[in-house]
């Protein structure tokens, strides 16, 4: 392995800004901020969405009413889908 070409692999805190959930993971991500946890200082990476806040994983995903979708589709394409009459 060549020296001085690989990024530093270290413990990094990933912070979910929506839920304030912190996860310490080893990573090479470059950060400008740091955070102190249990007496140790770690680089901090702020995430907008993680599995703790994404609606798919939390079960808070709202389901669209299927009939509303079908009616919206029919209303949008009813003008172009009209059958042509023979003359």
Secondary structure, 3 states (H helix, E strand, C coil): CCCCCCCCCEEEEEEECCCCEEEEEEECCCCCEEEEECCEEEEEEEECCCCCCCHHHHCCCCCCCHHHHHHHHHHHHCCCCCCCCCC
